[in-house]
Amino acid sequence: MERISSIFGILAATLFIIANAYYPARAITRRLGIHSKEMNLFFKNYLKLHIFANVTAVLLVAFHGHYADERNILLKLCMAVTIWLTIAGAMMHYKYPKGMKKHLRLLHTQRIMIFVWLWLIILGHMA
């Protein structure tokens, strides 16, 4: 079962990396002043990939955790943060509830959240 867990974990990690490269890529193009119709279309499509890949990765992480032999509080907290980020992102994208997009964006896009999330993943897997 640990082998199955590892496969799900590797697939989830790969999807998370691909999906979440969206924000650094977008920040780099903004900093470089690259603005074009093609670039806007690329990021519009990449946002769709970002959403789909993250939701898929969360499901894979759930299977990864289910089949894993070891569990600890850090990994459980990491799963909670992962689910929160996914739900907040989906609510922000689909503008639900009305008038909350600004607050959801603030919670979903904070850089500290990505560092907390990464810290929990790394320390949780080392424990």
Residue, then its C-alpha position, 0 to 999 in steps of 0.5 A: m500500500e505504501r507504493i500506491s501512496s507514493i505514486f499518488g503523492i508524486l502525481a499530486a506533487t507534480l500537479f501542484i508544481i505545474a498548477n502553482a507555477y501560474y503565479p510566479a510566471r504571471a508575476i515575472t511577465r508583469r515585472l518585465g512589462i510583457h502585455s499582449k493579447e496572446m499573453n493574456l489568453f495564455f494566462k486565462n487558459y493557464l488559470k483554468l489549468h491552475i484550478f483543474a490541476n489543483v483540484t485534481a491534486v487535492l484528490l490525489v493527496a487524499f488518496h496519498g494520505h489514505y494509503a500512507d502507513e505514517r500520519n502525523i499532526l503536521l501532515k493533517l494540518c497540511m491537508a487542512v491548509t490544502i483543502w482551505l486554499t482549494i476551497a477559497g480559490a474555487m469560491m474566489h473564481y466562481k464569485y461565491p458568495k457575492g461580494m467576498k472575492k476581495h476577502l477570498r483573494l486576500l486569504h487565497t493569495q497570501r505568500i505566507m500561506i504558500f510558505v506555511w503549506l510548504w513548511l508543513i509538507i516538508l516537516g510533516h514528511m520528515a517526521 
